Amino acid sequence: MLGGEDKMDSKYYITWEEYLADHPELERKSKQAIEPKIQKYEDIMFTFIMDLVL
């Protein structure tokens, strides 16, 4: 993860890197087309989880 952050343990939330490792078929598709969408989803989910915690 970026910035040396600790890995968040969750059965529902995974990082883009973990998702890509679990779905090797995405290697054939353009990462440039997929990655921004997944990154946006990741950011939204992180914000949602933090809102639940706080």
C-alpha positions as CSV (number, residue, x, y, z in Angstrom):
1,M,0.0,0.0,0.0
2,L,1.0,3.6,-0.4
3,G,2.8,5.5,2.3
4,G,3.6,2.5,4.4
5,E,0.1,2.1,5.7
6,D,-0.8,-1.1,7.5
7,K,-3.0,-3.6,5.6
8,M,-6.7,-3.3,6.6
9,D,-8.1,-6.7,7.5
10,S,-11.5,-7.2,5.9
11,K,-13.3,-9.9,4.0
12,Y,-15.0,-7.3,1.8
13,Y,-12.4,-4.7,1.2
14,I,-9.2,-5.4,-0.8
15,T,-6.7,-3.1,-2.5
16,W,-6.3,-2.8,-6.3
17,E,-3.1,-4.8,-6.1
18,E,-4.8,-7.6,-4.3
19,Y,-7.8,-7.5,-6.7
20,L,-5.4,-7.6,-9.7
21,A,-3.5,-10.6,-8.2
22,D,-6.9,-12.5,-7.8
23,H,-8.0,-11.7,-11.3
24,P,-5.1,-12.3,-13.7
25,E,-7.4,-12.1,-16.7
26,L,-7.3,-8.3,-16.2
27,E,-3.7,-8.3,-17.4
28,R,-5.0,-8.7,-20.9
29,K,-7.2,-5.6,-20.6
30,S,-5.9,-2.1,-20.4
31,K,-4.9,-1.3,-16.8
32,Q,-5.2,2.4,-17.7
33,A,-8.9,1.9,-18.4
34,I,-9.6,-0.2,-15.3
35,E,-7.3,1.1,-12.6
36,P,-8.9,4.6,-12.1
37,K,-12.3,3.1,-11.7
38,I,-11.1,0.6,-9.1
39,Q,-9.0,3.3,-7.3
40,K,-12.1,5.5,-7.1
41,Y,-14.1,2.6,-5.7
42,E,-11.3,1.9,-3.2
43,D,-11.3,5.5,-2.1
44,I,-15.1,5.6,-1.7
45,M,-15.1,2.4,0.3
46,F,-12.4,3.6,2.6
47,T,-14.3,6.8,3.2
48,F,-17.5,4.9,3.9
49,I,-15.7,2.6,6.4
50,M,-14.0,5.5,8.2
51,D,-17.4,7.2,8.4
52,L,-18.8,4.1,10.1
53,V,-15.9,4.0,12.6
54,L,-16.0,7.6,13.4
